[in-house]
């Protein structure tokens, strides 16, 4: 068994328009997850508690579909590669730890957790918005994260005013207020590294502008 967080299983109708809209928004904003991960992979001390993408799976020839989360994410500009976080409940041909390649069209959602707070999670927020308060509180406690209000998806932290949720706030399912942040502002790590990067490029410009193994 994995020691990763076990996400609760919640089923939604396959033709739910709110979920379809959430998936479309997740696909359109995947770049914000990948930007954060490119910096995460450069950190000496990890800054994220969790990062994951979601996709639909089924057995060959089967009709049963499970929507599952994957982590250990890589991306080459076209294909997302990630590892299944948990074993399915009903499918028989896949299991926890299997590695999959996904196109962006196959991506259903993305999320990451920083400072205990959820970013992304479009389908999660769509489901939370349909829950009565008591069910939503139980859901949030089962996940163990600090969630934005259900009608809002936060793409990036508010870097200027980041506040960690209190232990009591998490315990009682209360979210800490966080203002909307411009997702396209320069990442703080990019700002911090700019002087040293400029110096490194000046010293070996040709190497910096040649394509690597992933075409980047």
VMD Tcl script that draws the C-alpha trace (Angstrom):
set ca {
  {0.00 0.00 0.00}
  {1.08 3.56 -0.64}
  {1.81 6.00 2.17}
  {0.38 8.81 0.03}
  {-2.93 10.46 0.91}
  {-5.95 8.32 0.11}
  {-8.48 10.53 -1.65}
  {-12.16 9.78 -1.00}
  {-14.10 8.27 -3.91}
  {-16.99 10.47 -5.02}
  {-19.08 9.62 -8.06}
  {-20.62 12.19 -10.40}
  {-22.88 11.62 -13.42}
  {-20.90 11.18 -16.63}
  {-22.98 13.86 -18.35}
  {-22.72 16.42 -15.54}
  {-22.19 19.78 -17.33}
  {-20.43 21.24 -14.29}
  {-17.83 18.48 -14.41}
  {-17.39 18.91 -18.17}
  {-16.78 22.62 -17.65}
  {-14.35 21.89 -14.81}
  {-12.38 19.51 -17.02}
  {-12.19 22.05 -19.83}
  {-10.90 24.70 -17.43}
  {-8.33 22.29 -16.01}
  {-7.01 21.48 -19.48}
  {-6.81 25.17 -20.37}
  {-4.82 26.02 -17.23}
  {-2.47 23.04 -16.95}
  {0.44 25.41 -17.61}
  {0.12 26.79 -14.07}
  {0.65 23.36 -12.54}
  {3.59 22.66 -14.80}
  {5.19 26.02 -14.06}
  {5.00 25.30 -10.34}
  {6.41 21.81 -10.84}
  {9.35 23.05 -12.89}
  {10.31 25.20 -9.92}
  {9.48 22.46 -7.42}
  {11.94 20.13 -9.15}
  {14.64 22.76 -8.64}
  {13.98 23.25 -4.92}
  {16.38 21.74 -2.40}
  {13.60 21.69 0.20}
  {10.25 20.63 -1.33}
  {7.56 23.30 -1.26}
  {4.59 21.14 -2.26}
  {2.89 18.56 -0.09}
  {1.16 17.00 -3.10}
  {0.83 17.46 -6.85}
  {-1.40 15.35 -9.08}
  {-3.35 15.10 -12.32}
  {-6.57 13.18 -12.88}
  {-7.66 10.99 -15.79}
  {-10.32 8.38 -16.61}
  {-9.42 4.69 -16.82}
  {-11.23 1.54 -17.90}
  {-10.38 -2.09 -18.57}
  {-10.00 -3.09 -22.25}
  {-13.47 -3.85 -23.56}
  {-15.06 -2.86 -20.27}
  {-17.69 -0.23 -19.54}
  {-16.66 0.59 -15.96}
  {-14.80 3.91 -15.70}
  {-12.82 5.19 -12.73}
  {-11.46 8.71 -12.45}
  {-8.12 8.51 -10.67}
  {-5.26 10.73 -9.55}
  {-1.65 10.36 -10.66}
  {1.53 11.98 -9.37}
  {5.30 12.05 -10.11}
  {4.46 14.19 -13.12}
  {6.63 14.93 -16.13}
  {5.71 16.82 -19.29}
  {7.57 17.17 -22.60}
  {5.33 19.83 -24.12}
  {2.93 17.28 -25.64}
  {2.55 14.31 -23.31}
  {2.00 14.18 -19.56}
  {3.57 11.16 -17.87}
  {2.52 10.27 -14.32}
  {2.16 7.43 -11.82}
  {-1.14 6.13 -10.46}
  {-1.46 7.12 -6.81}
  {-3.85 4.40 -5.63}
  {-5.29 1.11 -6.80}
  {-8.73 1.22 -8.47}
  {-11.84 -0.05 -6.72}
  {-13.25 -2.05 -9.64}
  {-10.80 -2.15 -12.54}
  {-8.60 -5.23 -12.86}
  {-5.91 -4.35 -15.39}
  {-4.28 -1.38 -13.66}
  {-2.88 -0.86 -10.19}
  {-1.17 1.65 -7.93}
  {2.29 2.52 -9.20}
  {1.52 1.98 -12.89}
  {3.00 4.65 -15.14}
  {0.82 6.25 -17.82}
  {1.20 8.69 -20.66}
  {-1.65 11.15 -21.21}
  {-2.38 13.82 -23.77}
  {-3.71 17.12 -22.48}
  {-7.12 16.15 -23.90}
  {-7.12 13.10 -21.63}
  {-6.36 15.22 -18.59}
  {-9.44 15.76 -16.40}
  {-8.00 17.86 -13.59}
  {-4.84 18.97 -11.86}
  {-4.02 20.12 -8.37}
  {-1.21 20.89 -6.01}
  {-1.07 21.60 -2.29}
  {1.23 24.22 -0.81}
  {1.13 25.28 2.83}
  {-1.83 22.94 3.30}
  {-3.96 24.80 0.74}
  {-5.39 23.39 -2.49}
  {-4.64 25.01 -5.84}
  {-6.36 23.80 -8.99}
  {-8.78 20.98 -8.26}
  {-11.50 22.10 -10.69}
  {-13.53 18.90 -10.49}
  {-13.10 18.83 -6.72}
  {-14.54 22.32 -6.44}
  {-17.39 21.43 -8.80}
  {-18.30 18.52 -6.53}
  {-17.93 20.58 -3.35}
  {-20.27 23.24 -4.75}
  {-23.01 20.60 -5.08}
  {-22.66 19.33 -1.50}
  {-24.73 20.47 1.47}
  {-22.59 22.11 4.20}
  {-22.36 19.02 6.41}
  {-21.25 16.76 3.59}
  {-18.75 19.34 2.38}
  {-17.26 19.63 5.86}
  {-16.83 15.84 6.08}
  {-15.32 15.78 2.60}
  {-12.80 18.50 3.49}
  {-11.79 16.78 6.71}
  {-11.30 13.50 4.84}
  {-8.94 15.18 2.39}
  {-7.16 17.12 5.13}
  {-6.52 20.21 3.00}
  {-7.53 23.85 3.27}
  {-9.98 24.56 0.43}
  {-11.02 27.86 -1.14}
  {-14.74 28.64 -1.22}
  {-16.40 26.05 -3.50}
  {-17.30 28.60 -6.17}
  {-13.64 29.56 -6.63}
  {-10.57 27.79 -8.00}
  {-7.22 29.27 -7.05}
  {-4.53 28.74 -9.67}
  {-1.54 30.05 -7.75}
  {-0.79 31.26 -4.22}
  {-1.04 34.92 -3.37}
  {2.72 35.22 -3.05}
  {2.59 38.61 -1.36}
  {0.10 37.62 1.34}
  {0.42 33.88 1.76}
  {-1.01 32.70 5.08}
  {-0.96 29.16 6.36}
  {-4.27 27.81 7.67}
  {-4.52 27.40 11.42}
  {-4.78 23.94 12.93}
  {-8.24 24.78 14.30}
  {-9.31 26.09 10.92}
  {-8.41 22.81 9.28}
  {-9.99 20.78 12.06}
  {-13.34 22.52 11.71}
  {-13.27 22.77 7.93}
  {-12.86 26.55 7.81}
  {-10.98 28.12 4.94}
  {-8.59 30.99 5.42}
  {-9.44 34.04 3.30}
  {-7.08 34.54 0.39}
  {-7.35 37.27 -2.21}
  {-7.30 36.47 -5.90}
  {-3.76 36.40 -7.23}
  {-2.65 37.18 -10.77}
  {-1.61 33.75 -12.11}
  {0.54 35.31 -14.82}
  {2.76 37.39 -12.58}
  {6.41 36.36 -12.47}
  {7.06 33.41 -10.19}
  {9.02 34.43 -7.05}
  {11.73 31.85 -7.74}
  {12.13 33.25 -11.24}
  {12.55 36.73 -9.81}
  {15.09 35.51 -7.26}
  {17.14 33.60 -9.83}
  {17.12 36.26 -12.55}
  {20.51 37.84 -11.73}
  {22.39 34.54 -11.52}
  {20.62 33.23 -14.64}
  {21.60 36.29 -16.65}
  {25.20 35.80 -15.57}
  {25.14 32.10 -16.49}
  {23.62 32.78 -19.92}
  {26.23 35.43 -20.63}
  {28.95 32.89 -19.86}
  {27.60 30.14 -22.15}
  {24.86 31.49 -24.38}
  {24.98 28.67 -26.96}
  {24.37 25.93 -24.36}
  {21.37 27.73 -22.88}
  {19.60 28.15 -26.22}
  {20.12 24.62 -27.54}
  {17.29 22.07 -27.29}
  {17.44 19.41 -24.59}
  {16.16 15.83 -24.60}
  {12.54 16.93 -24.17}
  {12.78 19.54 -26.91}
  {12.88 22.35 -24.36}
}
mol new
graphics top color blue
foreach p $ca { graphics top sphere $p radius 0.5 }
foreach p [lrange $ca 0 end-1] q [lrange $ca 1 end] { graphics top cylinder $p $q radius 0.2 }
display resetview
